[in-house]
Amino acid sequence: MSHNKLTRATQEPAWVRRTLLAVGLGFLFFFLGLPLLAVFVEALAQGLPVYLEALQDPETRSAIWLTVVIALAVLPFNILFGVAAAWVIAKFDFKGKSLLITLIDLPFAVSPVVAGLIFILLFGAQGYFGPWLAANEYKVIFAVPGMIIATLFITFPFIARELIPLMQSQGKDEEEAAISLGASGWQMFWRVTLPNIKWGLLYGVILSNARAMGEFGAVSVVSGHIRGETNTLPLHVEILYNEYNAIGAFAAASVLALLALVTLVAKTVVEWRMRKETEMLNAELPGEKTQ
Amino acid sequence: MSVNSQRVLPGFGLALGYTLVYLSLLILLPLGGMILKASELGLAQILDIALGERSLAAFRVTFVSSLLAASINAFFGLIVAWVLVRYSFPGKRFVDALVDLPFALPTAVAGITLATLYAGNGWLGRYLEPLGFKVAYTPLGIVVALTFVTLPFVVRTLQPVIEDIETEVEEAAASLGASRWQTFAKVIFPAIGPALLTGFALAFARALGEFGSVIFIAGNLPLISEIVPLLIISKLEQYDVLGATALAVVMLAISFVLLLVINVLQWWAANRHKNVEPLEVAAGKAKQGEGA
Protein backbone atom coordinates (compact mmCIF):
# COMPACT_ATOMS: atom_id res chain seq x y z
CA MET A 1 0.00 0.00 0.00
CA SER A 2 2.81 2.39 0.86
CA HIS A 3 4.37 1.67 -2.51
CA ASN A 4 1.15 2.63 -4.20
CA LYS A 5 1.07 5.87 -2.27
CA LEU A 6 4.66 6.61 -3.29
CA THR A 7 4.07 6.24 -7.03
CA ARG A 8 1.01 8.40 -6.67
CA ALA A 9 3.17 11.18 -5.28
CA THR A 10 6.26 10.65 -7.46
CA GLN A 11 4.37 10.32 -10.72
CA GLU A 12 1.71 12.50 -12.23
CA PRO A 13 -1.76 10.99 -12.58
CA ALA A 14 -2.34 9.40 -15.98
CA TRP A 15 -4.59 12.18 -17.25
CA VAL A 16 -1.97 14.80 -16.35
CA ARG A 17 0.71 12.81 -18.15
CA ARG A 18 -1.46 12.49 -21.24
CA THR A 19 -2.28 16.21 -21.19
CA LEU A 20 1.36 17.29 -20.81
CA LEU A 21 2.41 14.92 -23.58
CA ALA A 22 -0.29 16.28 -25.89
CA VAL A 23 0.48 19.93 -25.10
CA GLY A 24 4.25 19.50 -25.44
CA LEU A 25 4.14 17.50 -28.65
CA GLY A 26 1.37 19.69 -30.08
CA PHE A 27 3.46 22.79 -29.46
CA LEU A 28 6.46 21.20 -31.21
CA PHE A 29 4.26 20.06 -34.10
CA PHE A 30 2.82 23.52 -34.76
CA PHE A 31 6.06 25.44 -34.25
CA LEU A 32 8.66 23.02 -35.67
CA GLY A 33 7.11 20.15 -37.60
CA LEU A 34 4.65 22.15 -39.67
CA PRO A 35 7.16 24.82 -40.84
CA LEU A 36 9.69 22.13 -41.78
CA LEU A 37 7.05 20.27 -43.78
CA ALA A 38 5.82 23.50 -45.39
CA VAL A 39 9.26 24.32 -46.86
CA PHE A 40 9.26 21.15 -48.94
CA VAL A 41 5.55 21.23 -49.82
CA GLU A 42 5.84 24.82 -51.08
CA ALA A 43 9.00 24.03 -53.04
CA LEU A 44 7.31 21.08 -54.75
CA ALA A 45 3.95 22.84 -55.17
CA GLN A 46 4.19 22.75 -58.97
CA GLY A 47 5.82 19.37 -59.26
CA LEU A 48 9.32 18.00 -59.35
CA PRO A 49 10.35 19.26 -62.85
CA VAL A 50 9.54 22.90 -61.96
CA TYR A 51 11.42 22.48 -58.67
CA LEU A 52 14.50 21.08 -60.37
CA GLU A 53 14.39 23.82 -62.97
CA ALA A 54 14.27 26.46 -60.25
CA LEU A 55 17.44 24.95 -58.78
CA GLN A 56 19.14 25.16 -62.20
CA ASP A 57 18.76 28.94 -62.22
CA PRO A 58 22.28 30.40 -62.70
CA GLU A 59 21.83 32.96 -59.92
CA THR A 60 20.70 30.27 -57.48
CA ARG A 61 23.69 28.22 -58.58
CA SER A 62 26.15 31.04 -57.95
CA ALA A 63 24.48 31.75 -54.58
CA ILE A 64 24.98 28.12 -53.54
CA TRP A 65 28.59 28.31 -54.69
CA LEU A 66 29.31 31.54 -52.75
CA THR A 67 27.70 30.09 -49.61
CA VAL A 68 30.04 27.09 -49.79
CA VAL A 69 33.09 29.30 -50.47
CA ILE A 70 32.40 31.52 -47.44
CA ALA A 71 31.78 28.52 -45.18
CA LEU A 72 35.05 26.90 -46.30
CA ALA A 73 37.00 30.15 -45.94
CA VAL A 74 35.79 30.64 -42.36
CA LEU A 75 36.38 27.06 -41.20
CA PRO A 76 40.22 27.00 -40.75
CA PHE A 77 40.14 30.28 -38.80
CA ASN A 78 37.43 28.97 -36.48
CA ILE A 79 39.21 25.66 -35.88
CA LEU A 80 42.53 27.37 -35.12
CA PHE A 81 40.94 29.91 -32.80
CA GLY A 82 38.72 27.32 -31.10
CA VAL A 83 41.58 24.95 -30.31
CA ALA A 84 43.97 27.72 -29.19
CA ALA A 85 41.40 29.45 -26.96
CA ALA A 86 40.18 26.17 -25.45
CA TRP A 87 43.78 25.03 -24.78
CA VAL A 88 44.56 28.22 -22.88
CA ILE A 89 41.29 28.37 -20.95
CA ALA A 90 40.93 24.67 -20.11
CA LYS A 91 44.50 23.77 -19.22
CA PHE A 92 45.96 26.90 -17.59
CA ASP A 93 45.07 29.32 -14.83
CA PHE A 94 45.67 33.00 -15.40
CA LYS A 95 44.27 36.38 -14.49
CA GLY A 96 41.39 37.68 -16.58
CA LYS A 97 40.26 34.20 -17.65
CA SER A 98 36.57 34.82 -16.97
CA LEU A 99 36.77 38.10 -18.89
CA LEU A 100 38.21 36.18 -21.84
CA ILE A 101 35.33 33.67 -21.66
CA THR A 102 32.80 36.52 -21.59
CA LEU A 103 34.45 38.06 -24.64
CA ILE A 104 34.10 34.76 -26.51
CA ASP A 105 30.39 34.69 -25.60
CA LEU A 106 29.84 38.19 -26.93
CA PRO A 107 28.73 37.39 -30.52
CA PHE A 108 25.86 35.30 -29.11
CA ALA A 109 24.48 38.43 -27.48
CA VAL A 110 25.14 40.96 -30.25
CA SER A 111 22.46 41.41 -32.91
CA PRO A 112 23.65 40.21 -36.33
CA VAL A 113 22.68 43.58 -37.75
CA VAL A 114 24.96 45.34 -35.26
CA ALA A 115 27.71 42.84 -36.15
CA GLY A 116 27.41 43.86 -39.79
CA LEU A 117 27.30 47.55 -38.95
CA ILE A 118 30.57 47.57 -36.99
CA PHE A 119 32.43 46.39 -40.10
CA ILE A 120 30.74 49.04 -42.25
CA LEU A 121 32.04 51.64 -39.78
CA LEU A 122 35.52 50.16 -40.12
CA PHE A 123 35.80 49.36 -43.82
CA GLY A 124 32.90 51.25 -45.46
CA ALA A 125 33.32 54.32 -47.69
CA GLN A 126 33.01 56.64 -44.67
CA GLY A 127 34.71 54.18 -42.31
CA TYR A 128 38.07 54.49 -40.58
CA PHE A 129 39.95 52.39 -43.14
CA GLY A 130 37.59 53.24 -46.04
CA PRO A 131 39.70 55.93 -47.74
CA TRP A 132 42.89 53.85 -47.50
CA LEU A 133 41.12 50.76 -48.91
CA ALA A 134 39.67 52.82 -51.77
CA ALA A 135 43.05 54.37 -52.58
CA ASN A 136 44.59 50.91 -52.84
CA GLU A 137 41.58 49.53 -54.69
CA TYR A 138 40.73 46.91 -52.09
CA LYS A 139 37.02 46.16 -51.86
CA VAL A 140 35.88 44.80 -48.50
CA ILE A 141 32.35 46.14 -47.97
CA PHE A 142 29.79 45.11 -50.62
CA ALA A 143 32.25 42.38 -51.57
CA VAL A 144 33.13 38.83 -50.52
CA PRO A 145 35.97 39.73 -48.04
CA GLY A 146 33.53 41.77 -45.93
CA MET A 147 31.04 38.89 -45.94
CA ILE A 148 33.77 36.50 -44.79
CA ILE A 149 34.80 38.86 -41.96
CA ALA A 150 31.18 39.30 -40.80
CA THR A 151 30.70 35.51 -40.85
CA LEU A 152 33.92 35.09 -38.83
CA PHE A 153 32.53 37.43 -36.18
CA ILE A 154 29.25 35.50 -35.94
CA THR A 155 30.73 31.98 -35.94
CA PHE A 156 34.05 32.07 -34.06
CA PRO A 157 32.65 31.12 -30.60
CA PHE A 158 31.05 27.79 -31.61
CA ILE A 159 34.11 25.54 -31.62
CA ALA A 160 35.70 27.19 -28.57
CA ARG A 161 32.44 26.88 -26.57
CA GLU A 162 32.28 23.18 -27.41
CA LEU A 163 35.93 22.42 -26.63
CA ILE A 164 36.35 24.37 -23.37
CA PRO A 165 34.10 22.18 -21.15
CA LEU A 166 35.30 19.02 -22.91
CA MET A 167 39.00 19.77 -22.36
CA GLN A 168 38.33 20.92 -18.80
CA SER A 169 36.65 17.61 -17.99
CA GLN A 170 39.56 15.66 -19.50
CA GLY A 171 42.08 17.39 -17.22
CA LYS A 172 45.76 17.57 -18.06
CA ASP A 173 47.13 14.27 -16.72
CA GLU A 174 47.48 12.62 -20.12
CA GLU A 175 49.26 15.59 -21.68
CA GLU A 176 51.56 15.97 -18.69
CA ALA A 177 52.43 12.30 -18.89
CA ALA A 178 53.29 12.65 -22.58
CA ILE A 179 55.55 15.64 -21.91
CA SER A 180 57.32 14.01 -18.97
CA LEU A 181 57.93 10.93 -21.12
CA GLY A 182 59.80 13.16 -23.55
CA ALA A 183 57.23 14.04 -26.20
CA SER A 184 57.58 17.40 -27.90
CA GLY A 185 54.72 19.89 -27.76
CA TRP A 186 53.48 19.04 -31.26
CA GLN A 187 53.83 15.29 -30.69
CA MET A 188 51.70 15.68 -27.57
CA PHE A 189 49.12 17.69 -29.53
CA TRP A 190 48.80 15.31 -32.48
CA ARG A 191 48.98 12.04 -30.51
CA VAL A 192 47.20 12.88 -27.25
CA THR A 193 45.16 16.08 -27.37
CA LEU A 194 43.70 15.86 -30.86
CA PRO A 195 42.51 12.22 -30.57
CA ASN A 196 40.89 13.15 -27.24
CA ILE A 197 38.97 16.12 -28.60
CA LYS A 198 38.21 14.93 -32.14
CA TRP A 199 34.46 14.36 -31.58
CA GLY A 200 34.02 17.61 -29.71
CA LEU A 201 35.90 19.42 -32.46
CA LEU A 202 33.72 17.83 -35.12
CA TYR A 203 30.62 18.83 -33.13
CA GLY A 204 31.78 22.43 -33.03
CA VAL A 205 32.60 22.36 -36.76
CA ILE A 206 29.07 21.12 -37.54
CA LEU A 207 27.45 23.89 -35.48
CA SER A 208 29.65 26.70 -36.79
CA ASN A 209 29.25 25.49 -40.36
CA ALA A 210 25.45 25.49 -40.09
CA ARG A 211 25.55 29.05 -38.79
CA ALA A 212 28.08 30.17 -41.44
CA MET A 213 25.93 28.85 -44.28
CA GLY A 214 22.68 30.19 -42.84
CA GLU A 215 23.74 33.60 -41.55
CA PHE A 216 21.47 36.34 -42.84
CA GLY A 217 21.53 39.62 -40.89
CA ALA A 218 25.25 40.31 -40.61
CA VAL A 219 26.02 39.18 -44.15
CA SER A 220 23.04 41.11 -45.51
CA VAL A 221 24.34 44.40 -44.09
CA VAL A 222 27.81 44.11 -45.63
CA SER A 223 26.90 42.35 -48.90
CA GLY A 224 25.28 45.13 -50.93
CA HIS A 225 23.00 42.49 -52.52
CA ILE A 226 24.79 42.37 -55.87
CA ARG A 227 23.13 39.55 -57.81
CA GLY A 228 25.43 36.82 -59.00
CA GLU A 229 28.30 38.39 -57.06
CA THR A 230 27.59 38.92 -53.36
CA ASN A 231 24.47 36.82 -52.92
CA THR A 232 24.65 33.90 -50.58
CA LEU A 233 21.82 31.40 -50.58
CA PRO A 234 19.92 32.93 -47.62
CA LEU A 235 20.16 36.38 -49.26
CA HIS A 236 19.01 34.91 -52.56
CA VAL A 237 15.97 33.41 -50.82
CA GLU A 238 15.01 36.93 -49.72
CA ILE A 239 15.39 38.38 -53.23
CA LEU A 240 13.32 35.65 -54.87
CA TYR A 241 10.63 35.87 -52.18
CA ASN A 242 10.35 39.65 -52.56
CA GLU A 243 9.95 39.17 -56.30
CA TYR A 244 6.94 36.91 -55.59
CA ASN A 245 8.87 33.98 -57.07
CA ALA A 246 7.56 31.57 -54.41
CA ILE A 247 8.74 28.38 -56.16
CA GLY A 248 12.25 29.76 -56.66
CA ALA A 249 12.43 31.06 -53.08
CA PHE A 250 11.24 27.81 -51.54
CA ALA A 251 13.42 25.72 -53.86
CA ALA A 252 16.47 27.63 -52.61
CA ALA A 253 15.08 27.43 -49.06
CA SER A 254 14.65 23.67 -49.38
CA VAL A 255 18.39 23.31 -50.05
CA LEU A 256 19.06 25.16 -46.79
CA ALA A 257 16.42 23.09 -44.99
CA LEU A 258 18.08 19.89 -46.22
CA LEU A 259 21.35 21.26 -44.91
CA ALA A 260 19.68 21.85 -41.54
CA LEU A 261 18.41 18.26 -41.48
CA VAL A 262 21.87 16.91 -42.34
CA THR A 263 23.24 19.09 -39.53
CA LEU A 264 20.74 17.68 -37.03
CA VAL A 265 21.52 14.08 -38.03
CA ALA A 266 25.29 14.63 -37.92
CA LYS A 267 24.95 16.36 -34.56
CA THR A 268 22.91 13.50 -33.12
CA VAL A 269 25.41 10.90 -34.38
CA VAL A 270 28.38 12.80 -32.91
CA GLU A 271 26.55 13.27 -29.59
CA TRP A 272 25.91 9.53 -29.50
CA ARG A 273 29.59 8.78 -30.23
CA MET A 274 30.75 11.16 -27.51
CA ARG A 275 28.43 9.60 -24.93
CA LYS A 276 29.60 6.14 -25.97
CA GLU A 277 33.24 7.14 -25.57
CA THR A 278 32.79 8.63 -22.08
CA GLU A 279 30.82 5.55 -21.04
CA MET A 280 33.67 3.33 -22.24
CA LEU A 281 36.16 5.51 -20.40
CA ASN A 282 34.14 5.30 -17.19
CA ALA A 283 33.85 1.54 -17.53
CA GLU A 284 37.62 1.19 -17.98
CA LEU A 285 38.44 3.36 -15.01
CA PRO A 286 36.00 2.44 -12.25
CA GLY A 287 36.17 4.76 -9.30
CA GLU A 288 37.81 7.51 -11.30
CA LYS A 289 35.17 9.92 -12.46
CA THR A 290 35.63 12.46 -15.21
CA GLN A 291 35.48 15.88 -13.69
CA MET B 1 56.26 33.66 -10.74
CA SER B 2 55.77 30.41 -8.94
CA VAL B 3 52.73 29.58 -11.11
CA ASN B 4 54.93 29.76 -14.18
CA SER B 5 57.46 27.25 -12.93
CA GLN B 6 54.65 24.78 -12.26
CA ARG B 7 53.48 24.87 -15.86
CA VAL B 8 54.52 21.59 -17.42
CA LEU B 9 52.37 21.85 -20.51
CA PRO B 10 53.69 23.79 -23.50
CA GLY B 11 51.96 26.30 -25.71
CA PHE B 12 50.57 28.71 -23.13
CA GLY B 13 52.28 31.80 -24.55
CA LEU B 14 51.62 30.92 -28.19
CA ALA B 15 47.96 29.98 -27.70
CA LEU B 16 47.18 32.92 -25.42
CA GLY B 17 48.95 35.34 -27.75
CA TYR B 18 47.08 34.05 -30.77
CA THR B 19 43.73 34.14 -28.93
CA LEU B 20 44.23 37.70 -27.74
CA VAL B 21 45.45 39.06 -31.08
CA TYR B 22 42.59 37.35 -32.91
CA LEU B 23 39.95 38.63 -30.47
CA SER B 24 41.43 42.13 -30.56
CA LEU B 25 41.28 42.30 -34.35
CA LEU B 26 37.87 40.70 -34.75
CA ILE B 27 35.99 41.97 -31.68
CA LEU B 28 37.70 44.75 -29.77
CA LEU B 29 38.88 46.86 -32.71
CA PRO B 30 35.49 46.91 -34.50
CA LEU B 31 33.51 47.48 -31.29
CA GLY B 32 35.96 50.19 -30.26
CA GLY B 33 35.51 51.79 -33.67
CA MET B 34 31.77 51.86 -33.22
CA ILE B 35 32.00 53.40 -29.75
CA LEU B 36 34.43 55.99 -31.13
CA LYS B 37 31.97 56.77 -33.91
CA ALA B 38 29.15 57.11 -31.40
CA SER B 39 31.25 59.46 -29.29
CA GLU B 40 31.12 61.91 -32.22
CA LEU B 41 27.48 62.27 -31.29
CA GLY B 42 27.71 62.46 -27.53
CA LEU B 43 25.34 60.93 -25.02
CA ALA B 44 22.64 63.58 -25.29
CA GLN B 45 22.31 63.18 -29.03
CA ILE B 46 22.37 59.37 -28.85
CA LEU B 47 19.48 59.45 -26.38
CA ASP B 48 17.73 61.98 -28.59
CA ILE B 49 17.88 59.57 -31.54
CA ALA B 50 17.01 56.51 -29.46
CA LEU B 51 14.04 58.24 -27.83
CA GLY B 52 12.63 59.70 -31.04
CA GLU B 53 9.07 58.68 -31.87
CA ARG B 54 9.96 56.06 -34.47
CA SER B 55 12.91 54.62 -32.50
CA LEU B 56 10.97 54.48 -29.27
CA ALA B 57 8.12 52.63 -30.99
CA ALA B 58 10.66 50.20 -32.50
CA PHE B 59 12.23 49.56 -29.08
CA ARG B 60 8.79 48.99 -27.59
CA VAL B 61 7.77 46.51 -30.32
CA THR B 62 11.12 44.70 -30.04
CA PHE B 63 10.97 44.46 -26.23
CA VAL B 64 7.32 43.48 -25.92
CA SER B 65 7.44 40.80 -28.63
CA SER B 66 10.73 39.40 -27.28
CA LEU B 67 9.25 39.21 -23.77
CA LEU B 68 6.14 37.47 -25.08
CA ALA B 69 8.17 34.99 -27.15
CA ALA B 70 10.48 34.20 -24.21
CA SER B 71 7.44 33.74 -21.92
CA ILE B 72 5.70 31.42 -24.38
CA ASN B 73 8.89 29.39 -24.59
CA ALA B 74 9.34 29.34 -20.81
CA PHE B 75 5.86 27.86 -20.38
CA PHE B 76 5.86 25.35 -23.25
CA GLY B 77 9.61 24.71 -22.97
CA LEU B 78 9.15 23.52 -19.38
CA ILE B 79 6.46 21.08 -20.51
CA VAL B 80 8.53 19.89 -23.49
CA ALA B 81 11.67 19.40 -21.35
CA TRP B 82 9.66 17.52 -18.71
CA VAL B 83 8.01 15.28 -21.29
CA LEU B 84 11.34 14.56 -23.03
CA VAL B 85 13.13 13.63 -19.78
CA ARG B 86 10.44 11.85 -17.76
CA TYR B 87 8.06 10.19 -20.23
CA SER B 88 8.68 7.59 -22.89
CA PHE B 89 6.83 7.60 -26.16
CA PRO B 90 7.53 6.33 -29.69
CA GLY B 91 9.80 8.60 -31.75
CA LYS B 92 11.19 10.32 -28.67
CA ARG B 93 14.77 10.50 -29.97
CA PHE B 94 13.55 12.00 -33.24
CA VAL B 95 11.52 14.64 -31.40
CA ASP B 96 14.49 15.38 -29.13
CA ALA B 97 16.77 15.97 -32.15
CA LEU B 98 14.10 18.12 -33.82
CA VAL B 99 14.14 20.62 -30.92
CA ASP B 100 17.43 22.02 -32.28
CA LEU B 101 15.88 22.75 -35.69
CA PRO B 102 15.69 26.55 -35.09
CA PHE B 103 19.46 26.59 -34.46
CA ALA B 104 20.15 24.69 -37.69
CA LEU B 105 17.56 26.24 -40.02
CA PRO B 106 18.68 29.56 -41.54
CA THR B 107 16.53 32.39 -40.23
CA ALA B 108 15.52 33.56 -43.71
CA VAL B 109 14.03 30.13 -44.42
CA ALA B 110 12.11 30.25 -41.15
CA GLY B 111 10.91 33.75 -42.03
CA ILE B 112 9.44 33.00 -45.45
CA THR B 113 7.95 29.70 -44.25
CA LEU B 114 6.20 31.20 -41.22
CA ALA B 115 4.96 34.13 -43.32
CA THR B 116 3.47 31.65 -45.82
CA LEU B 117 1.92 29.45 -43.10
CA TYR B 118 0.25 32.35 -41.28
CA ALA B 119 -0.78 34.42 -44.33
CA GLY B 120 -4.52 34.71 -44.97
CA ASN B 121 -4.47 31.79 -47.44
CA GLY B 122 -1.83 29.75 -45.57
CA TRP B 123 -2.29 26.41 -43.78
CA LEU B 124 -2.73 28.10 -40.40
CA GLY B 125 -3.77 31.61 -41.42
CA ARG B 126 -6.93 30.43 -43.16
CA TYR B 127 -8.23 29.01 -39.85
CA LEU B 128 -6.89 31.77 -37.61
CA GLU B 129 -8.09 34.80 -39.55
CA PRO B 130 -11.82 33.94 -39.43
CA LEU B 131 -11.36 33.65 -35.65
CA GLY B 132 -10.04 37.20 -35.59
CA PHE B 133 -6.33 36.39 -35.23
CA LYS B 134 -4.39 38.16 -37.94
CA VAL B 135 -0.83 36.90 -37.46
CA ALA B 136 1.12 37.55 -40.65
CA TYR B 137 2.12 41.20 -41.24
CA THR B 138 1.15 42.23 -37.68
CA PRO B 139 3.10 42.46 -34.39
CA LEU B 140 1.66 39.02 -33.56
CA GLY B 141 3.72 37.65 -36.47
CA ILE B 142 6.87 39.01 -34.83
CA VAL B 143 6.01 37.04 -31.67
CA VAL B 144 5.50 33.85 -33.72
CA ALA B 145 8.84 34.25 -35.54
CA LEU B 146 10.71 34.99 -32.30
CA THR B 147 9.05 32.04 -30.57
CA PHE B 148 10.32 29.75 -33.35
CA VAL B 149 13.86 31.13 -33.34
CA THR B 150 14.32 30.97 -29.55
CA LEU B 151 12.48 27.69 -28.93
CA PRO B 152 15.52 25.52 -28.08
CA PHE B 153 16.94 27.73 -25.28
CA VAL B 154 14.55 26.90 -22.42
CA VAL B 155 14.25 23.21 -23.37
CA ARG B 156 18.01 22.72 -23.61
CA THR B 157 18.85 24.54 -20.36
CA LEU B 158 16.15 22.63 -18.44
CA GLN B 159 16.78 19.10 -19.73
CA PRO B 160 20.06 18.37 -17.88
CA VAL B 161 18.72 19.94 -14.68
CA ILE B 162 15.57 17.81 -14.70
CA GLU B 163 17.74 14.74 -15.42
CA ASP B 164 19.84 15.55 -12.35
CA ILE B 165 16.92 15.70 -9.91
CA GLU B 166 17.30 12.66 -7.67
CA THR B 167 14.09 10.67 -7.56
CA GLU B 168 14.89 10.01 -3.88
CA VAL B 169 14.11 13.64 -3.18
CA GLU B 170 10.67 13.25 -4.70
CA GLU B 171 10.16 9.97 -2.84
CA ALA B 172 11.14 11.68 0.37
CA ALA B 173 8.60 14.42 -0.21
CA ALA B 174 5.99 11.80 -1.05
CA SER B 175 6.70 9.68 2.01
CA LEU B 176 6.40 12.78 4.15
CA GLY B 177 2.86 13.06 2.83
CA ALA B 178 3.16 15.55 -0.02
CA SER B 179 0.81 15.30 -2.95
CA ARG B 180 2.29 15.24 -6.46
CA TRP B 181 1.41 18.88 -6.98
CA GLN B 182 2.99 19.89 -3.65
CA THR B 183 6.13 17.92 -4.56
CA PHE B 184 6.34 19.78 -7.85
CA ALA B 185 5.69 23.22 -6.38
CA LYS B 186 7.88 22.88 -3.28
CA VAL B 187 10.66 20.48 -4.36
CA ILE B 188 11.01 20.27 -8.14
CA PHE B 189 10.20 23.81 -9.16
CA PRO B 190 12.67 25.47 -6.75
CA ALA B 191 15.38 23.12 -8.09
CA ILE B 192 14.77 24.00 -11.74
CA GLY B 193 13.78 27.66 -11.20
CA PRO B 194 17.21 29.20 -11.81
CA ALA B 195 17.69 27.16 -15.00
CA LEU B 196 14.25 28.20 -16.21
CA LEU B 197 15.16 31.85 -15.66
CA THR B 198 18.49 31.35 -17.46
CA GLY B 199 16.73 29.80 -20.45
CA PHE B 200 14.22 32.64 -20.45
CA ALA B 201 17.00 35.25 -20.38
CA LEU B 202 18.93 33.51 -23.18
CA ALA B 203 15.80 33.38 -25.33
CA PHE B 204 15.02 37.03 -24.59
CA ALA B 205 18.56 38.17 -25.44
CA ARG B 206 18.52 36.27 -28.72
CA ALA B 207 15.05 37.57 -29.61
CA LEU B 208 16.04 41.23 -29.14
CA GLY B 209 18.66 41.06 -31.88
CA GLU B 210 16.86 38.71 -34.27
CA PHE B 211 16.38 40.04 -37.80
CA GLY B 212 16.17 37.46 -40.58
CA SER B 213 13.10 35.53 -39.48
CA VAL B 214 11.12 38.62 -38.41
CA ILE B 215 11.28 40.89 -41.45
CA PHE B 216 9.30 38.54 -43.69
CA ILE B 217 6.34 38.10 -41.36
CA ALA B 218 6.28 41.48 -39.58
CA GLY B 219 4.88 43.73 -42.29
CA ASN B 220 7.50 46.26 -41.13
CA LEU B 221 5.17 49.23 -40.66
CA PRO B 222 6.97 52.10 -38.89
CA LEU B 223 5.55 52.76 -35.39
CA ILE B 224 3.58 49.48 -35.47
CA SER B 225 5.58 46.45 -36.52
CA GLU B 226 9.10 47.73 -37.12
CA ILE B 227 11.86 46.16 -34.99
CA VAL B 228 15.08 47.96 -33.96
CA PRO B 229 17.47 45.91 -36.15
CA LEU B 230 15.34 46.78 -39.19
CA LEU B 231 15.34 50.45 -38.24
CA ILE B 232 19.16 50.34 -38.03
CA ILE B 233 19.29 48.93 -41.55
CA SER B 234 16.84 51.46 -42.98
CA LYS B 235 18.87 54.30 -41.45
CA LEU B 236 21.98 52.77 -43.00
CA GLU B 237 20.27 52.58 -46.40
CA GLN B 238 19.43 56.30 -46.13
CA TYR B 239 23.14 56.97 -45.46
CA ASP B 240 22.31 58.03 -41.89
CA VAL B 241 25.36 56.20 -40.51
CA LEU B 242 25.42 58.18 -37.27
CA GLY B 243 21.75 57.49 -36.58
CA ALA B 244 22.29 53.77 -37.21
CA THR B 245 25.35 53.82 -34.94
CA ALA B 246 23.42 55.52 -32.13
CA LEU B 247 20.75 52.80 -32.17
CA ALA B 248 23.39 50.07 -32.46
CA VAL B 249 25.25 51.40 -29.41
CA VAL B 250 22.05 51.34 -27.36
CA MET B 251 21.40 47.75 -28.52
CA LEU B 252 24.98 46.82 -27.63
CA ALA B 253 24.63 48.30 -24.13
CA ILE B 254 21.46 46.25 -23.61
CA SER B 255 23.32 43.13 -24.84
CA PHE B 256 26.10 43.73 -22.32
CA VAL B 257 23.63 44.10 -19.44
CA LEU B 258 21.81 40.92 -20.49
CA LEU B 259 25.09 39.01 -20.79
CA LEU B 260 25.91 40.09 -17.25
CA VAL B 261 22.47 39.03 -15.98
CA ILE B 262 22.80 35.65 -17.71
CA ASN B 263 26.24 35.08 -16.16
CA VAL B 264 24.86 35.86 -12.69
CA LEU B 265 21.87 33.56 -13.30
CA GLN B 266 24.12 30.72 -14.44
CA TRP B 267 26.29 31.16 -11.36
CA TRP B 268 23.17 31.10 -9.21
CA ALA B 269 21.87 28.01 -10.98
CA ALA B 270 25.18 26.21 -10.43
CA ASN B 271 25.28 27.08 -6.74
CA ARG B 272 21.62 26.35 -6.22
CA HIS B 273 22.36 22.89 -7.48
CA LYS B 274 24.81 22.23 -4.65
CA ASN B 275 22.15 23.11 -2.10
CA VAL B 276 20.15 20.02 -2.97
CA GLU B 277 22.27 18.08 -0.48
CA PRO B 278 20.24 18.66 2.68
CA LEU B 279 17.22 17.26 0.85
CA GLU B 280 19.20 14.21 -0.17
CA VAL B 281 20.09 13.69 3.45
CA ALA B 282 16.44 14.03 4.30
CA ALA B 283 15.58 11.48 1.65
CA GLY B 284 18.10 9.03 3.07
CA LYS B 285 16.67 9.49 6.54
CA ALA B 286 13.14 9.06 5.26
CA LYS B 287 14.14 5.79 3.59
CA GLN B 288 15.75 4.48 6.78
CA GLY B 289 12.64 5.39 8.72
CA GLU B 290 10.56 3.47 6.23
CA GLY B 291 12.73 0.36 6.59
CA ALA B 292 12.55 0.39 10.39
Interface residues (C-beta under 8 A of the other chain):
Chain A: S2 K5 L6 R8 A9 T10 Q11 E12 P13 V16 R17 L20 L21 V23 G24 L25 F27 L28 F30 F31 L32 G33 L34 P35 L36 A38 V39 E42 L80 F81 A84 A85 W87 V88 K91 F92 D93 F94 L100 T102 L103 I104 D105 L106 P107 F108 A109 V110 S111 P112 V113 V114 L117 I118 F119 I120 L121 L122 G124 Q126 G127 Y128 I149 L152 F153 F156 K172 E175 E176 I179 S180 G185 M188 F189 L207 A210 M213 G214 E215 F216 G217 S220 V221 L233 P234 L235 V237 E238 Y241 A246 A249 F250 A253 L256 A257 L259 A260 L261 T263 L264 V265 K267 T268
Chain B: V3 R7 V8 L9 P10 G11 F12 L14 A15 L16 Y18 T19 Y22 L23 L26 I27 L28 L29 P30 L31 G33 M34 K37 F76 I79 V80 W82 V83 L84 Y87 F89 R93 V95 A97 L98 V99 D100 L101 P102 F103 A104 L105 P106 T107 A108 V109 A110 I112 T113 L114 T116 L117 W123 L124 T147 F148 L151 T167 E170 E171 A173 A174 S175 A178 S179 R180 T183 A205 R206 L208 G209 E210 F211 G212 F216 V228 P229 L230 I232 I233 L236 V241 A244 T245 A248 M251 L252 S255 F256 L258 L259 N263 E290
